[in-house]
Amino acid sequence: MVVLAVILLGERVTPLRVASLVIALAGTVIVSWQDFGGGASGASMLIGNVVVFFSGFGSAFYNTYSKRLLERHGELRVLIYTYLVACVGCAAISLFDTAPFYVLRGYPTAVWLSILVLGALTWGLAMALWMWVLKRLEAVQVSVSIYLLPVFGVFLSAVTLGERLRPPQMIGGLLVFVATLFASEYENWRKNARAARTAASTEELR
């Protein structure tokens, strides 16, 4: 996402942003460290990682190009129209599956409730807030916050599934939060402070 933001949007990669990305990545590695030792290896794992890489690239392109669309359109308009295109594409792909999208028989109530929750929160409210933030901050700044996903995943698993939180996971989560604050709030504070000093100097010269 950072690379695409530089290429497509002409955004700058400052030392502060690089430091934020490194800190956030380190925090994510610490959070997931216990999974590395028990991970499987082999051709299937390699293929899976390649698929994940391309899906991540697709997500990064979507986020970065949406930033350009948000310069001319509202957040909800971009979100709804891109979702409509995605729905048509997924429906076409599902035709090659054993159960196409229009086959709805046999889904229990729990599945429909799960779809409702995911649609309202994950694909609805969360994405609307994401577009709102993306319109107001640079894509490089927002990219750091993506590292919060595994952090929230770990903490939600502790709350909903009763999994145990370990000290490394809490330390890693804290690092990701600090990196996100550096990339957004602290950078904006520095920018506003610099603008205020410039305005004060201009006023003194007058």
N, C-alpha and C positions, 0 to 999 in steps of 0.2 A: 504494500500500500504506500509506503514511503517512496519507493522508487517510482511508482506510477504517478504519485503526487508531484514529484519533481519533473517528470517527463510531460505529463498532460496538463498540469496546472501551473508549472513554473514556481512551485514553492521552494523555500530555502531550507536547507538542513543545517541548523546552527549547532555549535558545540553543546549547548544546553539540551537540545532535542536529541542529539546522539547519546548524551549521558542518560537521559530519561529512558530511551529505548534500551540501552544496555542494562540499566538497573531493573527495568520491568522484565526483561528477558531472564536476568539472573534470578529474580523473584519467582518467575514461573517455573524455572528449572528446579529451584529448591522445593516448590510446592509439589512437583511431580516426580521428585527424585526417587521415591520408593517404588515407582512404577517401572523405572528403567531396568532395575536388576531382574525383575521377573518377566520382562518383555520377551516375546518369542522372536526368532530370527528365521530367515529363509526367503524363498522366492515369493511366497504369499504375502509376507510382511512387506517386502520391497514393493510389490504391486500395490498393496494397500496404501503405503506411504506416497507413492507416485500419484495415486488417485486423490489423496488428501491434499497433496501439493497443488494439483490443478484446480481442485475445488477452492482452496485458499486463494489462488490467483484469480479465479472468477469472482470470489467475494470481494477481493481487493479492487478489482476493476469496477465492480458495481458501485462500491462506496466512493471511489475516486471520481468516476464519471458522473455519479449522482451529485457530487459537489458542483460540477459545472452546470448541470441542469437546474440546480437550486438557485443559480444566479438569475434565472428567468422564470422559474415556476415555483409554486408553493410546495411545502413539504408533503402534504397529503396528496397532492396531484401526482407528484413524482412517485410516491409510494404506491398509490392505487394503480396507476397505469403500468408500472413495472411488475406489480403483482399479477395483473391481468395477463400480461405477456407470459409470465412464468407459469400461470395456471394452464394456459393453452399448450405450452411446451411440455409440461408434466403430463397433461392429459394425453398428448400424442405419444409420449414415451410409454405410458402405462398400457397402451393398446397392445404392446408386445409382451406384456406381463401375463402371468397366468390368471390374474384377476384385474381386469381393467377398472378404471376409476368409477365407472357407472354401476359396477356390481356392488351393491350396498347390503346385500343379504348377509345375515349372520354376525354383524357387528354388535357386540354387547353394549350395554349402557355405559360401562366404564370407558370404552373406547371413544364414544361420542363425547363424554365429559372431558376426556383428555384432549380431544381435538378442540373443544370449545375453550378450554383453558389456554392451550397453546395459541390458538387463533387470537384470543382477546389480549393475552399478556405478551407472549413472545413475538408473534408476527404482527400484533396490533399496537398496543401501547408502547412497548419497548422500541419498536422500529420507528414509530412516530417521534418519540423522544430522541432517538439516534439521528434522524433527519433534522430535527430542530437544532441539535448541537452541531451537526456537520455543517449546517448553513452558517453558523456564527463563528466557528473556529476553523483553522486550517486543517486539512486532512492529515498532515504530518503530526499535528498536536493530538488529534482525535485517535490516531492509530495506536498511541500508547495505551489508551483505555481498553483496547481489545484484550490486552493481557489480563484484564480483570475477569474474563470469562472462566478460566480454570480456577481462579481464586473463589469466585462465587459458587462454582460447581462443588468445590471441596467443602465449603461451609454449608451449602444447602444439603449435601449428602450427610453431613453430621446432624443437621436439624431433622431431616425427613427420614433418613435411613438408620440413624443411630451410629454412624461410623465415627471412629475416634479421631479427634484432631491432635496431631503431633506438633511439637515445638517447631520443627523445620517448616511445616506448612503455615503456621502462624507468622513466622519470620518472613517467609517468602511472600505471603499476602501483604504484610506491612510494607515490604520493599516495592511491590507493585503499586500500592496506594500512594506511596511517596513519589514514585516516578510519575504517576498520573497528575499529581498536584504540581510537580515541577513543570510538566509539559503544558499545563493549562493555566492554572491560577497564578503560579509564580511568574511565568513568562508574560502573561497579560499584565500583572502588576508592574513588572519591569518596563513594559512598553508604555503603560499609562504614566509611570513615574518619569520616564524619559520625555514623554510628550509634555508633561507638566513643567519640567525644568526648561524645556525649549520655549514654551509659552511665557514662562516667567522671565527668561532672558530677553525675549523679544519685547516684552512689556517694559523692561528696564531701559532698553535702548531707545524706546519711544519717549 
